[in-house]
Amino acid sequence: MTGVETLQSVQFVTVKGKRLAVLSASDWESLVEWVEQLEDRQIARAAFADLAAAGGDRRRAGWLEWEDAEKVLA
């Protein structure tokens, strides 16, 4: 199910004067996954824009060499 489909599956209830959105746990998880994918795409686009602005030079764009990234992650 796509994020849009998940949003369209929301049902609304009113409890003590508050309108609440209700959806299944699996629909919620689908929605979270969809938002995370959008964020990942934005990060990738920004990284490639930085690379293009640096003339393709990965170091100037702030990209790490794999060996350096391994050290940071370890």
N, CA, C and O atoms as a GROMACS GRO file, in nm:
protein
  296
    1MET      N    1   0.084  -0.118   0.000
    1MET     CA    2   0.000   0.000   0.000
    1MET      C    3   0.088   0.124   0.000
    1MET      O    4   0.185   0.131   0.076
    2THR      N    5   0.057   0.220  -0.084
    2THR     CA    6   0.136   0.343  -0.090
    2THR      C    7   0.095   0.436   0.024
    2THR      O    8  -0.008   0.416   0.089
    3GLY      N    9   0.177   0.537   0.046
    3GLY     CA   10   0.146   0.635   0.149
    3GLY      C   11   0.013   0.704   0.125
    3GLY      O   12  -0.064   0.726   0.218
    4VAL      N   13  -0.014   0.737  -0.001
    4VAL     CA   14  -0.140   0.803  -0.034
    4VAL      C   15  -0.257   0.710  -0.006
    4VAL      O   16  -0.359   0.753   0.048
    5GLU      N   17  -0.244   0.583  -0.043
    5GLU     CA   18  -0.350   0.486  -0.015
    5GLU      C   19  -0.373   0.472   0.135
    5GLU      O   20  -0.486   0.460   0.181
    6THR      N   21  -0.264   0.473   0.210
    6THR     CA   22  -0.275   0.462   0.355
    6THR      C   23  -0.348   0.583   0.412
    6THR      O   24  -0.435   0.569   0.498
    7LEU      N   25  -0.312   0.701   0.363
    7LEU     CA   26  -0.380   0.822   0.411
    7LEU      C   27  -0.529   0.818   0.378
    7LEU      O   28  -0.612   0.864   0.456
    8GLN      N   29  -0.561   0.762   0.262
    8GLN     CA   30  -0.701   0.755   0.222
    8GLN      C   31  -0.778   0.650   0.302
    8GLN      O   32  -0.901   0.653   0.304
    9SER      N   33  -0.708   0.558   0.368
    9SER     CA   34  -0.774   0.454   0.446
    9SER      C   35  -0.809   0.500   0.588
    9SER      O   36  -0.876   0.427   0.662
   10VAL      N   37  -0.764   0.619   0.625
   10VAL     CA   38  -0.788   0.669   0.760
   10VAL      C   39  -0.937   0.688   0.784
   10VAL      O   40  -1.010   0.736   0.698
   11GLN      N   41  -0.978   0.649   0.902
   11GLN     CA   42  -1.116   0.672   0.945
   11GLN      C   43  -1.111   0.770   1.062
   11GLN      O   44  -1.014   0.771   1.139
   12PHE      N   45  -1.214   0.849   1.075
   12PHE     CA   46  -1.216   0.950   1.180
   12PHE      C   47  -1.325   0.920   1.282
   12PHE      O   48  -1.435   0.876   1.248
   13VAL      N   49  -1.291   0.944   1.408
   13VAL     CA   50  -1.387   0.930   1.518
   13VAL      C   51  -1.377   1.055   1.605
   13VAL      O   52  -1.274   1.123   1.606
   14THR      N   53  -1.482   1.082   1.677
   14THR     CA   54  -1.481   1.195   1.770
   14THR      C   55  -1.496   1.139   1.911
   14THR      O   56  -1.592   1.068   1.941
   15VAL      N   57  -1.401   1.174   1.997
   15VAL     CA   58  -1.401   1.129   2.135
   15VAL      C   59  -1.385   1.252   2.224
   15VAL      O   60  -1.286   1.325   2.213
   16LYS      N   61  -1.483   1.274   2.310
   16LYS     CA   62  -1.479   1.389   2.402
   16LYS      C   63  -1.451   1.520   2.329
   16LYS      O   64  -1.375   1.604   2.376
   17GLY      N   65  -1.515   1.535   2.214
   17GLY     CA   66  -1.502   1.659   2.138
   17GLY      C   67  -1.378   1.671   2.053
   17GLY      O   68  -1.359   1.771   1.984
   18LYS      N   69  -1.293   1.570   2.056
   18LYS     CA   70  -1.171   1.572   1.974
   18LYS      C   71  -1.188   1.478   1.856
   18LYS      O   72  -1.233   1.364   1.872
   19ARG      N   73  -1.152   1.526   1.738
   19ARG     CA   74  -1.158   1.441   1.618
   19ARG      C   75  -1.024   1.368   1.606
   19ARG      O   76  -0.918   1.431   1.603
   20LEU      N   77  -1.029   1.238   1.597
   20LEU     CA   78  -0.908   1.155   1.591
   20LEU      C   79  -0.905   1.074   1.462
   20LEU      O   80  -1.009   1.033   1.411
   21ALA      N   81  -0.786   1.053   1.411
   21ALA     CA   82  -0.767   0.968   1.294
   21ALA      C   83  -0.732   0.828   1.341
   21ALA      O   84  -0.650   0.810   1.431
   22VAL      N   85  -0.794   0.728   1.280
   22VAL     CA   86  -0.773   0.588   1.318
   22VAL      C   87  -0.731   0.510   1.195
   22VAL      O   88  -0.794   0.520   1.090
   23LEU      N   89  -0.624   0.434   1.208
   23LEU     CA   90  -0.584   0.343   1.102
   23LEU      C   91  -0.519   0.221   1.165
   23LEU      O   92  -0.476   0.224   1.280
   24SER      N   93  -0.513   0.114   1.088
   24SER     CA   94  -0.457  -0.010   1.142
   24SER      C   95  -0.307   0.005   1.165
   24SER      O   96  -0.242   0.092   1.107
   25ALA      N   97  -0.253  -0.081   1.250
   25ALA     CA   98  -0.109  -0.078   1.278
   25ALA      C   99  -0.029  -0.104   1.151
   25ALA      O  100   0.075  -0.041   1.130
   26SER      N  101  -0.076  -0.195   1.066
   26SER     CA  102  -0.001  -0.223   0.943
   26SER      C  103  -0.007  -0.103   0.848
   26SER      O  104   0.091  -0.075   0.779
   27ASP      N  105  -0.120  -0.033   0.844
   27ASP     CA  106  -0.128   0.089   0.762
   27ASP      C  107  -0.036   0.197   0.818
   27ASP      O  108   0.028   0.269   0.742
   28TRP      N  109  -0.030   0.207   0.952
   28TRP     CA  110   0.060   0.303   1.015
   28TRP      C  111   0.206   0.273   0.976
   28TRP      O  112   0.281   0.364   0.941
   29GLU      N  113   0.244   0.146   0.983
   29GLU     CA  114   0.380   0.107   0.947
   29GLU      C  115   0.410   0.138   0.801
   29GLU      O  116   0.520   0.181   0.767
   30SER      N  117   0.312   0.117   0.714
   30SER     CA  118   0.328   0.151   0.572
   30SER      C  119   0.349   0.300   0.554
   30SER      O  120   0.432   0.343   0.474
   31LEU      N  121   0.275   0.380   0.629
   31LEU     CA  122   0.287   0.524   0.621
   31LEU      C  123   0.425   0.571   0.668
   31LEU      O  124   0.487   0.657   0.606
   32VAL      N  125   0.473   0.513   0.778
   32VAL     CA  126   0.605   0.548   0.830
   32VAL      C  127   0.712   0.510   0.728
   32VAL      O  128   0.805   0.588   0.704
   33GLU      N  129   0.701   0.393   0.668
   33GLU     CA  130   0.797   0.350   0.567
   33GLU      C  131   0.798   0.444   0.447
   33GLU      O  132   0.904   0.478   0.395
   34TRP      N  133   0.680   0.487   0.405
   34TRP     CA  134   0.668   0.579   0.292
   34TRP      C  135   0.737   0.712   0.322
   34TRP      O  136   0.810   0.765   0.238
   35VAL      N  137   0.714   0.765   0.443
   35VAL     CA  138   0.778   0.892   0.483
   35VAL      C  139   0.929   0.875   0.490
   35VAL      O  140   1.003   0.964   0.447
   36GLU      N  141   0.976   0.762   0.542
   36GLU     CA  142   1.120   0.737   0.550
   36GLU      C  143   1.181   0.732   0.411
   36GLU      O  144   1.291   0.782   0.390
   37GLN      N  145   1.112   0.671   0.316
   37GLN     CA  146   1.162   0.665   0.179
   37GLN      C  147   1.169   0.804   0.117
   37GLN      O  148   1.263   0.834   0.044
   38LEU      N  149   1.071   0.888   0.146
   38LEU     CA  150   1.074   1.026   0.096
   38LEU      C  151   1.196   1.100   0.152
   38LEU      O  152   1.265   1.172   0.080
   39GLU      N  153   1.220   1.082   0.282
   39GLU     CA  154   1.336   1.145   0.344
   39GLU      C  155   1.466   1.096   0.282
   39GLU      O  156   1.556   1.175   0.255
   40ASP      N  157   1.476   0.965   0.259
   40ASP     CA  158   1.596   0.908   0.198
   40ASP      C  159   1.620   0.968   0.059
   40ASP      O  160   1.734   1.000   0.024
   41ARG      N  161   1.514   0.984  -0.018
   41ARG     CA  162   1.528   1.042  -0.152
   41ARG      C  163   1.576   1.187  -0.144
   41ARG      O  164   1.660   1.229  -0.223
   42GLN      N  165   1.524   1.262  -0.047
   42GLN     CA  166   1.567   1.401  -0.031
   42GLN      C  167   1.714   1.408   0.007
   42GLN      O  168   1.787   1.494  -0.043
   43ILE      N  169   1.758   1.319   0.093
   43ILE     CA  170   1.898   1.316   0.134
   43ILE      C  171   1.986   1.283   0.014
   43ILE      O  172   2.090   1.346  -0.007
   44ALA      N  173   1.946   1.184  -0.066
   44ALA     CA  174   2.024   1.144  -0.184
   44ALA      C  175   2.030   1.258  -0.285
   44ALA      O  176   2.136   1.285  -0.341
   45ARG      N  177   1.916   1.324  -0.309
   45ARG     CA  178   1.915   1.436  -0.403
   45ARG      C  179   2.008   1.547  -0.358
   45ARG      O  180   2.082   1.604  -0.439
   46ALA      N  181   2.006   1.578  -0.228
   46ALA     CA  182   2.093   1.683  -0.175
   46ALA      C  183   2.239   1.643  -0.188
   46ALA      O  184   2.323   1.727  -0.222
   47ALA      N  185   2.271   1.518  -0.162
   47ALA     CA  186   2.410   1.471  -0.173
   47ALA      C  187   2.458   1.481  -0.317
   47ALA      O  188   2.571   1.523  -0.342
   48PHE      N  189   2.374   1.441  -0.412
   48PHE     CA  190   2.415   1.449  -0.552
   48PHE      C  191   2.421   1.593  -0.601
   48PHE      O  192   2.501   1.624  -0.689
   49ALA      N  193   2.339   1.681  -0.546
   49ALA     CA  194   2.348   1.824  -0.580
   49ALA      C  195   2.479   1.881  -0.529
   49ALA      O  196   2.544   1.960  -0.598
   50ASP      N  197   2.519   1.841  -0.407
   50ASP     CA  198   2.648   1.884  -0.353
   50ASP      C  199   2.762   1.833  -0.440
   50ASP      O  200   2.859   1.906  -0.465
   51LEU      N  201   2.752   1.710  -0.486
   51LEU     CA  202   2.854   1.652  -0.572
   51LEU      C  203   2.862   1.728  -0.705
   51LEU      O  204   2.972   1.757  -0.753
   52ALA      N  205   2.749   1.759  -0.763
   52ALA     CA  206   2.748   1.834  -0.889
   52ALA      C  207   2.808   1.973  -0.868
   52ALA      O  208   2.883   2.021  -0.952
   53ALA      N  209   2.774   2.038  -0.756
   53ALA     CA  210   2.828   2.171  -0.726
   53ALA      C  211   2.979   2.168  -0.706
   53ALA      O  212   3.048   2.267  -0.728
   54ALA      N  213   3.030   2.052  -0.662
   54ALA     CA  214   3.174   2.036  -0.640
   54ALA      C  215   3.243   1.985  -0.766
   54ALA      O  216   3.359   1.943  -0.761
   55GLY      N  217   3.174   1.990  -0.879
   55GLY     CA  218   3.234   1.947  -1.005
   55GLY      C  219   3.265   1.799  -1.010
   55GLY      O  220   3.354   1.757  -1.084
   56GLY      N  221   3.193   1.720  -0.933
   56GLY     CA  222   3.214   1.576  -0.933
   56GLY      C  223   3.324   1.530  -0.838
   56GLY      O  224   3.352   1.410  -0.828
   57ASP      N  225   3.386   1.623  -0.768
   57ASP     CA  226   3.493   1.590  -0.673
   57ASP      C  227   3.429   1.548  -0.541
   57ASP      O  228   3.373   1.630  -0.469
   58ARG      N  229   3.438   1.421  -0.510
   58ARG     CA  230   3.372   1.367  -0.391
   58ARG      C  231   3.425   1.428  -0.262
   58ARG      O  232   3.348   1.455  -0.170
   59ARG      N  233   3.553   1.449  -0.254
   59ARG     CA  234   3.611   1.508  -0.133
   59ARG      C  235   3.559   1.651  -0.112
   59ARG      O  236   3.519   1.688  -0.002
   60ARG      N  237   3.559   1.731  -0.220
   60ARG     CA  238   3.509   1.869  -0.209
   60ARG      C  239   3.361   1.871  -0.173
   60ARG      O  240   3.314   1.964  -0.107
   61ALA      N  241   3.289   1.769  -0.215
   61ALA     CA  242   3.146   1.761  -0.182
   61ALA      C  243   3.123   1.714  -0.039
   61ALA      O  244   3.010   1.714   0.009
   62GLY      N  245   3.230   1.673   0.029
   62GLY     CA  246   3.218   1.629   0.167
   62GLY      C  247   3.192   1.480   0.183
   62GLY      O  248   3.162   1.432   0.292
   63TRP      N  249   3.204   1.406   0.072
   63TRP     CA  250   3.184   1.261   0.078
   63TRP      C  251   3.309   1.197   0.137
   63TRP      O  252   3.421   1.240   0.109
   64LEU      N  253   3.290   1.093   0.219
   64LEU     CA  254   3.401   1.020   0.279
   64LEU      C  255   3.444   0.904   0.190
   64LEU      O  256   3.363   0.846   0.117
   65GLU      N  257   3.572   0.872   0.196
   65GLU     CA  258   3.620   0.748   0.135
   65GLU      C  259   3.566   0.634   0.220
   65GLU      O  260   3.542   0.650   0.339
   66TRP      N  261   3.546   0.517   0.159
   66TRP     CA  262   3.487   0.405   0.231
   66TRP      C  263   3.566   0.371   0.357
   66TRP      O  264   3.506   0.344   0.462
   67GLU      N  265   3.697   0.371   0.349
   67GLU     CA  266   3.780   0.337   0.464
   67GLU      C  267   3.757   0.436   0.578
   67GLU      O  268   3.752   0.397   0.695
   68ASP      N  269   3.742   0.564   0.546
   68ASP     CA  270   3.715   0.666   0.648
   68ASP      C  271   3.575   0.648   0.707
   68ASP      O  272   3.555   0.665   0.827
   69ALA      N  273   3.479   0.613   0.623
   69ALA     CA  274   3.342   0.591   0.670
   69ALA      C  275   3.339   0.471   0.765
   69ALA      O  276   3.269   0.474   0.866
   70GLU      N  277   3.414   0.369   0.732
   70GLU     CA  278   3.419   0.250   0.819
   70GLU      C  279   3.469   0.288   0.958
   70GLU      O  280   3.417   0.240   1.059
   71LYS      N  281   3.571   0.375   0.964
   71LYS     CA  282   3.627   0.417   1.092
   71LYS      C  283   3.522   0.496   1.172
   71LYS      O  284   3.511   0.480   1.293
   72VAL      N  285   3.446   0.580   1.104
   72VAL     CA  286   3.344   0.660   1.172
   72VAL      C  287   3.233   0.569   1.225
   72VAL      O  288   3.181   0.592   1.334
   73LEU      N  289   3.199   0.466   1.150
   73LEU     CA  290   3.090   0.377   1.190
   73LEU      C  291   3.130   0.275   1.295
   73LEU      O  292   3.045   0.221   1.366
   74ALA      N  293   3.261   0.248   1.304
   74ALA     CA  294   3.308   0.144   1.398
   74ALA      C  295   3.304   0.189   1.541
   74ALA      O  296   3.340   0.113   1.631
   0.00000   0.00000   0.00000
